[in-house]
Amino acid sequence: MFIGGSVLANKLRHYARRKRAERLRATAMAWPFPADAKARLLLISQPERIPQSQIFPFHHYASDLRLLYGAEVREADVWDVLAGAEVAAKEATVVAFQTPFDISDADLHRLIDRIHINHPGARIACLDWFAPTDLRNAERMDPLVDVYIKKHLLRDRSAYDKARLGDTNLTDYFDRRYCIDEPEHRFPIPPGFFDKLLLGPSFLTAPLILPTLLESPPPAGPRPIDLHTRFAVDGTPWYQAMRGEAEAALDRLDGLTMVREGTASLSRFMAEMRRSKICFSPFGYGEVCWRDYEAVTNGAVLLKPDMGHVETAPDIFVPWETYVPIRWDLDDFEETVRRLCADERLRTRIARQSFAVLHDWLKSDNFARTMAPLFA
């Protein structure tokens, strides 16, 4: 199939999956809880793409949550709750809420007050959908929540309580590397907060990704693109310097077929990825990126700065088993790319194993079991 046919097929597939996610959300927002529900989980969510990747699995695995915990799932929009609008589902036993990245203390406490009024005695959880691995909200969330769900975490928990240039471990490293002057920040971790911390899944549960991972692996076939490398460069000073260094590393490669300049629709981006041997995924404002999972769904080997410091569930960052790590300074970038391009058997093994890890996790009831602390 020509890439144009693949793009059209992707558009139709993505449209159908978006509509399904929208219907599930609309239904969950329209109905009250059944009177006989043993557990009643209300998700207070944001409607945007990234936050909804964290919400969608609650609807997709609603039958598992009902079977394991007797839980019924409903949803409300965070902006409606903050505005005091009427919400269909009341008297939840568990409320899991999302917030804007920069929510003020006043809005946060107004949200919590409304939760207590409408759902007295409910167990309360925060769904942190943010990109960085930091826990910047730990101190102010600690007295407000029983559970704090994060999509990825630093393996070394002691690293959280350190002062850093900028506000994340990435800003600290790249500010120092590029001699960028930023103020120092430290986000205190209250005693016992780690006991509330729960590692949830990342982008694999997004409405456009999860269904693909439940299917068969991408079929074997020609992959004429050696390296897929579409990524933005403009941003904050450290981000621009980091991505600029990645661009410079690409400039030094010759003799390879690459896709790099300009932007593309998601449908085209995914069609290109399915024809690529390798996907290079530099860090973004956090370590974990959409393209990490988009590469796996399309059978491209994920090439990424070393992720040994990050904990994810399920773990697709196992070196040379489910992804290929490179140094943060990219000194081994060209050598690693050429090794992968020359070894089809290695690429096939890594691509298949990474797909299998995500496929097997999603085919099970692992999501529902991971969420057990919500219903404790």
C-alpha positions in Angstrom: 0.0 0.0 0.0 1.3 3.5 -0.9 1.7 5.9 2.0 -1.3 7.9 0.8 -3.5 4.9 1.3 -2.0 4.3 4.8 -2.7 8.0 5.7 -6.3 7.7 4.7 -6.8 4.4 6.6 -5.2 6.1 9.7 -7.6 9.1 9.4 -10.6 6.8 9.3 -9.3 4.7 12.2 -8.4 7.7 14.3 -11.8 9.3 13.7 -13.6 6.2 14.8 -11.5 5.9 17.9 -11.9 9.5 18.9 -15.7 9.2 18.5 -15.7 6.1 20.7 -13.7 7.9 23.4 -16.1 10.9 23.2 -19.1 8.7 23.5 -17.7 6.9 26.5 -16.9 10.2 28.2 -20.3 11.7 27.3 -22.2 8.7 28.7 -20.1 8.7 31.9 -20.9 12.4 32.4 -24.6 12.1 31.7 -25.7 9.4 34.3 -25.8 9.3 38.1 -24.4 6.3 40.0 -26.6 3.3 40.3 -28.0 3.1 43.8 -26.7 -0.4 44.4 -23.1 0.2 43.4 -20.6 -1.1 45.9 -18.0 1.5 44.9 -18.6 4.7 43.0 -15.6 6.3 41.3 -16.0 9.8 39.9 -13.3 11.1 37.5 -13.0 14.9 37.5 -11.0 15.4 34.3 -9.7 17.8 31.7 -10.9 17.3 28.1 -7.5 17.8 26.4 -5.6 15.0 24.6 -2.9 14.4 27.2 -5.1 14.4 30.3 -7.6 12.1 28.6 -5.0 9.5 27.9 -5.0 9.0 31.7 -8.8 8.9 31.9 -9.7 6.6 28.9 -8.6 3.3 30.5 -11.0 3.8 33.4 -13.8 3.6 30.8 -12.2 0.9 28.6 -11.6 -1.4 31.6 -14.9 -0.5 33.4 -16.0 -4.1 33.4 -12.7 -5.2 35.2 -13.2 -2.4 37.8 -16.7 -3.6 38.4 -15.7 -7.2 38.7 -12.8 -6.6 41.1 -14.2 -3.8 43.2 -17.9 -3.5 42.4 -17.0 -0.1 41.1 -19.1 2.1 38.7 -17.3 4.8 36.9 -18.6 8.3 36.1 -16.9 11.5 34.9 -17.3 15.3 35.3 -15.4 18.1 33.7 -13.1 20.0 36.0 -14.1 23.3 34.6 -17.8 22.5 35.3 -16.9 21.5 38.9 -14.9 24.7 39.5 -17.8 26.8 38.1 -20.2 25.1 40.4 -22.3 23.5 37.6 -24.6 20.7 38.3 -22.9 17.3 38.0 -24.9 14.1 37.4 -22.9 11.8 39.6 -23.1 12.5 43.3 -22.1 10.8 46.5 -19.0 9.1 45.0 -17.0 6.9 47.4 -13.8 7.7 45.4 -13.0 10.9 43.6 -9.9 11.1 41.3 -9.3 14.6 39.9 -7.0 16.3 37.4 -6.0 19.9 37.5 -4.5 22.4 35.1 -0.7 22.4 35.2 -0.6 25.8 36.9 -3.7 25.7 39.0 -3.7 28.3 41.7 -4.0 27.5 45.4 -7.4 29.2 45.5 -8.8 27.1 42.6 -7.3 23.9 44.0 -8.9 24.5 47.4 -12.2 25.5 45.8 -12.1 22.2 43.8 -11.4 20.2 47.0 -14.2 22.0 48.9 -16.7 21.1 46.1 -15.6 17.5 46.2 -16.2 17.4 50.0 -19.6 19.0 49.7 -20.9 16.7 46.9 -19.1 13.5 48.0 -18.8 13.5 51.7 -16.4 10.9 53.1 -15.0 10.0 49.7 -11.5 8.8 49.2 -9.6 11.4 47.1 -6.9 10.9 44.5 -5.0 13.2 42.3 -4.3 12.1 38.7 -1.1 13.9 37.8 -0.9 14.0 34.0 2.1 16.3 33.8 5.2 15.5 31.6 8.0 16.0 34.1 8.9 13.3 36.6 9.0 15.9 39.4 6.6 16.0 42.3 6.2 19.8 42.5 2.7 19.5 44.0 3.6 17.1 46.8 3.6 19.6 49.6 0.3 21.2 48.8 -1.4 18.0 47.7 -0.3 16.0 50.8 -3.0 17.2 53.2 -5.7 17.0 50.5 -5.4 13.5 49.0 -5.2 9.9 49.9 -3.6 8.7 46.7 -1.4 10.5 44.2 -1.1 8.8 40.8 1.8 9.7 38.5 2.5 8.4 35.0 6.2 7.9 35.5 8.6 8.3 38.4 12.3 8.7 39.3 13.6 5.3 40.3 15.7 6.9 43.0 13.0 8.5 45.3 15.8 10.3 47.3 16.4 12.4 44.2 13.1 14.2 44.6 14.1 16.2 47.6 17.1 17.9 45.9 17.5 21.5 44.8 17.8 21.8 41.0 18.5 24.5 38.4 15.2 25.2 36.8 12.4 23.0 38.1 13.1 19.5 36.9 15.9 17.0 36.6 16.1 17.7 32.9 16.4 21.4 33.3 19.1 20.9 35.9 21.2 18.6 33.6 20.8 20.7 30.4 21.1 24.1 32.2 24.5 22.9 33.5 25.5 21.4 30.2 24.7 24.5 28.2 25.6 27.0 31.0 22.1 28.4 31.1 21.3 30.6 34.1 18.1 29.7 35.8 17.0 30.1 39.4 17.3 27.0 41.7 14.1 25.2 42.9 13.4 22.6 45.5 10.1 20.9 45.9 9.8 19.4 49.5 8.4 16.0 49.9 6.3 15.7 53.1 7.0 12.7 55.4 4.8 9.8 54.3 4.0 11.2 50.9 5.7 8.3 49.0 3.2 6.0 50.7 0.4 7.8 48.8 2.3 7.6 45.5 1.0 5.2 42.8 2.6 4.6 39.5 0.0 4.5 36.7 0.4 3.8 33.0 1.5 6.4 30.5 0.5 7.1 26.9 -0.2 3.5 26.1 -3.7 4.0 27.4 -4.6 6.8 25.1 -7.7 6.3 22.9 -5.7 6.2 19.7 -2.9 4.0 21.0 -4.6 1.4 23.3 -6.7 -0.2 20.6 -3.8 -0.6 18.2 -1.7 -2.4 20.9 -4.6 -4.8 21.5 -4.3 -5.9 17.8 -1.6 -8.1 16.2 1.9 -6.7 15.9 2.7 -4.7 12.7 3.2 -7.1 9.8 6.7 -7.7 8.4 7.5 -5.7 5.3 9.8 -3.2 3.7 10.9 -0.3 5.8 12.6 2.1 3.4 13.0 4.9 5.9 16.1 4.4 8.0 15.4 7.0 10.7 12.2 8.8 11.6 13.1 12.1 13.3 10.2 14.6 13.1 10.4 16.7 16.3 10.1 20.4 17.2 13.1 22.4 18.2 11.7 25.8 19.4 11.0 26.2 23.1 12.5 27.4 26.3 16.3 28.0 26.3 17.3 24.6 27.7 14.8 22.7 25.5 15.9 24.5 22.4 19.5 23.8 23.1 18.8 20.1 23.8 16.7 19.7 20.6 19.2 21.8 18.6 22.0 19.4 19.7 19.8 16.5 18.5 19.3 18.2 15.1 23.1 18.7 14.8 23.6 15.0 15.4 21.3 14.3 12.5 23.2 16.7 10.3 26.3 14.6 10.8 24.6 11.5 9.4 25.0 10.7 5.7 23.9 7.9 3.4 20.7 7.3 5.4 17.1 7.9 4.4 15.5 10.1 7.1 12.2 11.9 7.6 12.9 15.1 9.6 11.9 18.5 8.3 8.5 20.1 8.8 5.3 18.9 10.5 2.9 16.2 9.6 -0.7 15.3 10.5 -0.9 12.4 13.1 -2.2 10.1 10.4 0.8 10.8 8.1 3.2 10.7 11.1 2.0 7.2 12.0 2.1 6.0 8.3 5.7 7.2 8.1 6.6 5.5 11.3 5.2 2.2 10.0 7.7 2.5 7.1 10.7 3.3 9.4 13.3 1.1 10.8 14.2 3.4 13.8 12.4 6.2 15.6 14.7 8.7 17.3 12.8 10.2 20.3 14.7 12.9 22.2 13.5 14.1 25.5 10.7 16.7 25.6 9.7 18.7 28.7 9.6 15.3 30.3 11.4 12.1 29.5 8.4 10.1 28.2 6.9 11.2 24.9 4.0 10.3 22.7 6.4 9.0 20.0 7.8 6.4 22.3 4.5 4.6 22.1 3.8 5.5 18.6 7.0 3.9 17.5 6.1 0.7 19.3 2.6 0.5 17.8 4.1 0.9 14.3 7.0 -1.6 14.7 9.9 0.9 14.6 12.8 0.5 17.1 12.7 3.2 19.7 16.0 5.0 20.0 16.2 7.4 23.0 18.5 9.0 25.6 19.1 6.6 28.4 16.0 6.1 30.5 17.5 4.1 33.4 16.5 6.7 35.9 12.8 6.5 35.1 10.2 4.0 36.3 7.3 3.3 34.0 4.5 0.7 34.0 4.7 -1.5 32.0 8.4 -1.0 31.5 9.3 -0.6 27.8 12.6 1.0 28.7 14.7 -2.1 29.1 18.0 -1.5 27.2 18.5 -3.5 24.0 15.4 -5.5 24.8 12.5 -3.1 24.3 14.3 0.1 23.3 17.9 1.2 22.5 19.5 3.8 24.8 22.0 6.4 23.8 24.1 8.8 25.9 22.5 12.1 26.9 25.4 13.9 25.2 24.7 11.9 22.0 28.3 10.9 21.6 27.3 7.4 20.6 24.4 8.4 18.4 25.8 7.8 14.9 27.5 4.5 16.0 24.2 3.2 17.4 22.1 4.3 14.5 24.4 2.6 12.0 24.5 -0.6 14.1 20.7 -0.8 14.1 20.4 -0.1 10.4 22.8 -2.9 9.6 21.2 -5.5 11.8 17.6 -6.4 10.8 17.4 -9.4 13.1 18.2 -7.2 16.1 15.7 -4.6 15.1 13.0 -7.2 14.6 13.6 -8.7 18.0 13.5 -5.4 19.9 10.4 -4.2 18.0 8.5 -7.4 18.7 9.4 -7.5 22.3 8.4 -3.9 23.0 5.1 -4.5 21.3 4.5 -7.8 23.3 5.2 -6.1 26.6 2.5 -3.5 26.0 0.1 -5.9 24.3 0.2 -8.4 27.1 -0.2 -5.8 29.8 -3.3 -4.3 28.1 -4.8 -7.7 27.3 -4.9 -8.5 31.0 -6.7 -6.9 34.0 -3.4 -5.2 35.0 -4.9 -1.7 34.8 -7.7 -2.5 37.2 -5.4 -4.2 39.6 -3.0 -1.3 39.5 -5.8 1.0 40.6 -6.5 -1.1 43.8 -5.3 1.6 46.2 -8.1 3.9 45.0 -10.6 1.4 46.5 -8.6 0.5 49.7 
